[in-house]
Amino acid sequence: MSGLPSPECLQGILDIVDVAVACMDLQGRVQLWNRASEQLSGWSREEMVGSTVDRVVPPDAREERREVVARTLAEGQAVGTYRRVLKDGTLLHIEMRMHLVRDKQGEPLCIVVLVKPLPGHGVSLTPRQKEVLEHIATGRTNDEIARSLVVSRRTVERHVAEILEKFGVENRAAAAAIAVAAGLAQPKGTSA
Protein backbone atom coordinates (compact mmCIF):
# COMPACT_ATOMS: atom_id res chain seq x y z
CA MET A 1 0.00 0.00 0.00
CA SER A 2 1.39 3.39 -0.98
CA GLY A 3 0.01 5.26 2.00
CA LEU A 4 -1.59 7.83 -0.29
CA PRO A 5 -5.26 8.63 0.20
CA SER A 6 -7.59 7.47 -2.54
CA PRO A 7 -8.73 9.98 -5.20
CA GLU A 8 -12.18 9.95 -3.55
CA CYS A 9 -10.63 10.82 -0.18
CA LEU A 10 -8.57 13.63 -1.73
CA GLN A 11 -11.66 14.97 -3.51
CA GLY A 12 -13.59 14.96 -0.24
CA ILE A 13 -10.82 16.87 1.53
CA LEU A 14 -10.60 19.44 -1.28
CA ASP A 15 -14.36 19.94 -1.28
CA ILE A 16 -14.15 21.17 2.33
CA VAL A 17 -11.73 23.95 1.35
CA ASP A 18 -13.36 27.26 0.38
CA VAL A 19 -10.56 28.16 -2.07
CA ALA A 20 -10.76 27.02 -5.69
CA VAL A 21 -8.30 24.13 -6.00
CA ALA A 22 -7.55 22.00 -9.02
CA CYS A 23 -4.95 19.36 -9.69
CA MET A 24 -3.71 18.75 -13.20
CA ASP A 25 -1.33 16.23 -14.69
CA LEU A 26 1.85 17.36 -16.41
CA GLN A 27 0.01 17.60 -19.76
CA GLY A 28 -2.55 20.05 -18.35
CA ARG A 29 -5.47 17.64 -17.95
CA VAL A 30 -7.58 18.19 -14.86
CA GLN A 31 -7.45 15.35 -12.34
CA LEU A 32 -9.25 16.99 -9.39
CA TRP A 33 -11.65 19.96 -9.38
CA ASN A 34 -13.09 20.98 -6.02
CA ARG A 35 -16.50 22.40 -5.15
CA ALA A 36 -15.10 25.95 -4.79
CA SER A 37 -13.74 25.67 -8.36
CA GLU A 38 -17.22 24.68 -9.55
CA GLN A 39 -18.81 27.60 -7.73
CA LEU A 40 -16.27 30.13 -8.98
CA SER A 41 -16.10 29.01 -12.60
CA GLY A 42 -19.50 27.48 -13.30
CA TRP A 43 -17.73 24.42 -14.76
CA SER A 44 -18.74 21.18 -13.02
CA ARG A 45 -16.30 18.52 -11.87
CA GLU A 46 -17.74 16.15 -14.47
CA GLU A 47 -17.08 18.67 -17.24
CA MET A 48 -13.52 19.42 -16.13
CA VAL A 49 -11.95 16.17 -14.93
CA GLY A 50 -10.08 14.60 -17.84
CA SER A 51 -10.31 17.71 -20.00
CA THR A 52 -7.54 20.17 -20.65
CA VAL A 53 -7.45 23.35 -18.60
CA ASP A 54 -7.53 25.28 -21.88
CA ARG A 55 -11.31 25.13 -21.47
CA VAL A 56 -11.03 27.92 -18.86
CA VAL A 57 -8.19 29.84 -20.53
CA PRO A 58 -8.99 32.53 -23.11
CA PRO A 59 -7.54 31.58 -26.51
CA ASP A 60 -5.17 34.57 -26.50
CA ALA A 61 -3.76 33.49 -23.09
CA ARG A 62 -3.02 29.84 -23.86
CA GLU A 63 0.63 30.42 -24.73
CA GLU A 64 0.99 32.30 -21.44
CA ARG A 65 -0.57 29.30 -19.64
CA ARG A 66 2.00 26.98 -21.23
CA GLU A 67 4.80 29.32 -20.11
CA VAL A 68 3.44 29.37 -16.54
CA VAL A 69 3.29 25.56 -16.47
CA ALA A 70 6.88 25.42 -17.79
CA ARG A 71 7.97 27.88 -15.08
CA THR A 72 6.18 25.78 -12.44
CA LEU A 73 7.96 22.63 -13.69
CA ALA A 74 11.33 24.42 -13.67
CA GLU A 75 11.01 26.38 -10.42
CA GLY A 76 8.49 24.36 -8.43
CA GLN A 77 5.90 27.11 -8.28
CA ALA A 78 4.49 30.15 -10.05
CA VAL A 79 2.29 32.99 -8.82
CA GLY A 80 0.60 35.67 -10.86
CA THR A 81 -2.58 37.36 -11.99
CA TYR A 82 -4.33 36.01 -15.04
CA ARG A 83 -7.61 36.01 -16.97
CA ARG A 84 -9.82 32.96 -17.08
CA VAL A 85 -13.18 32.21 -18.71
CA LEU A 86 -16.25 31.34 -16.69
CA LYS A 87 -18.71 28.86 -18.16
CA ASP A 88 -21.05 31.71 -19.13
CA GLY A 89 -18.24 33.31 -21.15
CA THR A 90 -17.45 36.06 -18.65
CA LEU A 91 -13.76 36.86 -18.24
CA LEU A 92 -12.56 36.60 -14.66
CA HIS A 93 -9.37 38.16 -13.33
CA ILE A 94 -7.69 35.89 -10.80
CA GLU A 95 -4.66 35.39 -8.64
CA MET A 96 -3.31 31.93 -9.33
CA ARG A 97 -0.71 29.93 -7.43
CA MET A 98 0.68 26.81 -9.09
CA HIS A 99 2.73 24.32 -7.08
CA LEU A 100 4.59 21.30 -8.42
CA VAL A 101 4.06 18.09 -6.44
CA ARG A 102 6.90 15.55 -6.58
CA ASP A 103 7.12 11.90 -5.62
CA LYS A 104 9.61 10.51 -3.08
CA GLN A 105 12.28 10.26 -5.77
CA GLY A 106 11.80 13.91 -6.71
CA GLU A 107 10.02 13.23 -9.99
CA PRO A 108 7.13 15.56 -10.91
CA LEU A 109 3.69 14.04 -10.27
CA CYS A 110 1.19 16.82 -10.82
CA ILE A 111 0.55 20.52 -10.45
CA VAL A 112 -1.81 21.86 -7.80
CA VAL A 113 -3.50 25.14 -8.68
CA LEU A 114 -5.03 27.54 -6.12
CA VAL A 115 -7.24 30.30 -7.51
CA LYS A 116 -8.72 33.41 -5.90
CA PRO A 117 -10.73 36.04 -7.74
CA LEU A 118 -9.13 39.47 -7.63
CA PRO A 119 -10.95 42.16 -5.64
CA GLY A 120 -13.82 43.56 -7.64
CA HIS A 121 -14.90 40.18 -9.03
CA GLY A 122 -18.63 39.76 -8.70
CA VAL A 123 -19.26 43.45 -8.14
CA SER A 124 -22.10 44.63 -10.30
CA LEU A 125 -21.74 48.23 -11.47
CA THR A 126 -24.24 50.18 -13.52
CA PRO A 127 -23.01 51.46 -16.90
CA ARG A 128 -22.78 54.97 -15.42
CA GLN A 129 -20.81 53.72 -12.41
CA LYS A 130 -18.40 52.00 -14.80
CA GLU A 131 -17.92 55.30 -16.65
CA VAL A 132 -17.28 57.13 -13.37
CA LEU A 133 -14.85 54.42 -12.27
CA GLU A 134 -12.92 54.69 -15.54
CA HIS A 135 -12.56 58.43 -14.92
CA ILE A 136 -11.48 57.84 -11.30
CA ALA A 137 -8.80 55.41 -12.50
CA THR A 138 -7.39 58.10 -14.81
CA GLY A 139 -7.11 60.54 -11.90
CA ARG A 140 -9.97 62.90 -12.75
CA THR A 141 -11.66 64.95 -10.04
CA ASN A 142 -15.41 64.89 -9.41
CA ASP A 143 -15.76 68.26 -11.16
CA GLU A 144 -13.88 66.98 -14.23
CA ILE A 145 -15.99 63.81 -14.30
CA ALA A 146 -19.21 65.83 -14.00
CA ARG A 147 -18.22 68.06 -16.92
CA SER A 148 -17.20 65.09 -19.06
CA LEU A 149 -20.43 63.14 -18.39
CA VAL A 150 -22.64 66.24 -18.39
CA VAL A 151 -24.07 65.56 -14.93
CA SER A 152 -23.96 67.44 -11.64
CA ARG A 153 -21.05 67.17 -9.23
CA ARG A 154 -23.50 65.79 -6.66
CA THR A 155 -24.48 62.98 -9.04
CA VAL A 156 -20.81 62.06 -9.47
CA GLU A 157 -20.32 62.15 -5.68
CA ARG A 158 -23.25 59.76 -5.28
CA HIS A 159 -21.82 57.37 -7.88
CA VAL A 160 -18.38 57.52 -6.24
CA ALA A 161 -19.90 56.73 -2.83
CA GLU A 162 -21.80 53.75 -4.29
CA ILE A 163 -18.65 52.44 -6.01
CA LEU A 164 -16.65 52.68 -2.78
CA GLU A 165 -19.39 50.85 -0.91
CA LYS A 166 -19.65 48.08 -3.53
CA PHE A 167 -15.88 47.55 -3.51
CA GLY A 168 -15.70 47.79 0.27
CA VAL A 169 -12.99 50.45 0.21
CA GLU A 170 -12.66 53.88 1.79
CA ASN A 171 -11.08 56.00 -0.93
CA ARG A 172 -10.86 56.63 -4.65
CA ALA A 173 -7.27 55.38 -4.93
CA ALA A 174 -8.27 51.96 -3.57
CA ALA A 175 -11.25 51.79 -5.93
CA ALA A 176 -8.99 52.75 -8.87
CA ALA A 177 -6.46 50.07 -7.90
CA ILE A 178 -9.17 47.40 -7.79
CA ALA A 179 -10.61 48.60 -11.10
CA VAL A 180 -7.23 48.39 -12.82
CA ALA A 181 -6.37 44.99 -11.25
CA ALA A 182 -9.76 43.56 -12.23
CA GLY A 183 -9.48 44.94 -15.76
CA LEU A 184 -12.41 47.32 -15.33
CA ALA A 185 -10.35 50.42 -16.15
CA GLN A 186 -7.01 51.51 -17.59
CA PRO A 187 -4.46 53.00 -15.17
CA LYS A 188 -3.70 56.71 -15.14
CA GLY A 189 -1.43 57.71 -17.98
CA THR A 190 -2.53 54.97 -20.40
CA SER A 191 -5.09 54.98 -23.13
CA ALA A 192 -7.55 52.24 -24.04
N, C-alpha and C positions, 0 to 999 in steps of 0.2 A: 504494500500500500504506500502511495506516495506521500501521504500526510496532507495533501492539498484538499481543500473543500470541493465538493462537487459543483458543477456549474449552477445547479439549482440553488445550492446554499449561497454561493457568491451573489447570484441574482437577488435572492432574498435580503442579503445584507445591504446590497447597493440600493434596493428599493426603500430602505429605511432612511437613507441619506437624502437631505433636501437640496443637494447640489446636483446639477446635471452631470452624470458620470457615464462615460462610454469606454469600452475596451475594444480595440481593433487589433487585428493581426498585422503582421509586417507588410502585407500587401494593401492595407487600408480597408479591409472588410470588417464590418462590425460584428463583434462576438457577444458583447453584453451592452444593453441599453436600459438604463434604469428609469423608474417611474418619473423622476424629476426631468429627465431628458424628454420623455413623452410629453409632459405638461408644458415644457418650455417650447419645444419645436412643433408639436402637433403630430409628429411622426410616431407611430406605434412601434413597440418592440418587434412585433411580427413583420412590420414593413422594413425595419432597419437591420435586424440580425441577418447576416449573410450577404447583405448588400454592401456596396462600396460607400464610403462616407461622401463621395462626390454628390450624392443625392442632396446633401444639405449645404454644399459649397456652390456659390455662384460660379457660372462657367468662366468668368474672367478672373476668378481667384483660385482656380484649380492648380495652376503652376505654383502659386504661392503655397498652397497646401502641401504639394509634393516637396517643396523646399523646407517647410517646417518639419515634415516627417523626417527628411534627411538630416536636418539639424538635431532632431530628437535622437535619432539613431547614433549620430556622431558624438553628441555631447551629453546624452542621457536625459535631457529635458529641454523644453522650449516654452516660453511664455510670451504672449502678445495679445494685441487686440485685432480682431478680424470681423468679417461680415459672413453671415450664414443665412440660409434661406429656410423660412418656416414652411410648413406644409401648405399654408394658404398663399404662398408666394411672397410674403412680406420679408424684407431684408431685416436682419437682426444684427446689431453690433454687440460683440461679445468680448469678454476676456477669456482666453483659453490657456490652460496649462496642460502640456503634454509631458508624460513621464514614461521613460522606457523601463520595462520590467524585465529582469534577467533571471535565468535559471541559476542553479548552484554552481555551474561551471562558468558562469559569466556570459552565456550566450543569450542574445535577445529573444524574448518570448512574445511580448505584445507591447502595445502602447496604451496607457490609460490616459484618458482625456477628461479634464474637469472644466466645465463651462459655467460662466456667470454672465448674465446680461449686464451690459454697461448701464450706469445710471441714466435714466430717461427712457429706458425700454418700458413699453406698456403705458406710457403717459399719453393721454389723448388730448391733443391741442386742436383748437378750432383753426380754420384757415387764417383768420386774422391774428390769432395768437402766434401762429408759425411765422407770419410776416413780422410781427413785433420782435419775436425772438431772433430772427435773422438780423434785424437792425441792431438789437442789443449786442449780438456777437460781433458786429463790425464796429462797436464802440460808440454808436450814436446816442445822443441824449434823448430824453422824452420829448423835448421841444422839436428836435430834428426829426424824430420819428413821426410826431403829430403832423408836421408840415409835409413830410413825404407821403403819408397815408391819407392826408386831408381829413383828419379827425382832430378832436380837441385833445389838449394835453391831459385832461382828466380821464378821457377814454383810454389813452395810452397808459396812464398810471394804473387804471383798473386792470388792463390786460397784463401789465408787468406784475402786479400783485397776484393775479390768478396763476401766472406762469411760475412764480416763486413758490406758491403754495403747492401746485401740482408736482413740482420737482422736489419739494421738501427742503428748499435752501433759503438762505436769508438775504442774499444780495445778487445783484445783476451779474457780477463776475462769475459766481458759482453757476448761475443758470447758463451763462455763455459757455463756460467750460463743459458742462454737461451736453449742451446742444452741439458743440463741435465734436466731442468724443462720440456722441451717438449718431453723428452724421446728419443732424437736423439743420446745421448752419455751417457756413464757412468761417474760419477765424479771421479776426481783424487783419487787414492788410492783404487779403487774397480776394480774388474774384471768382465767381462761379464759372 
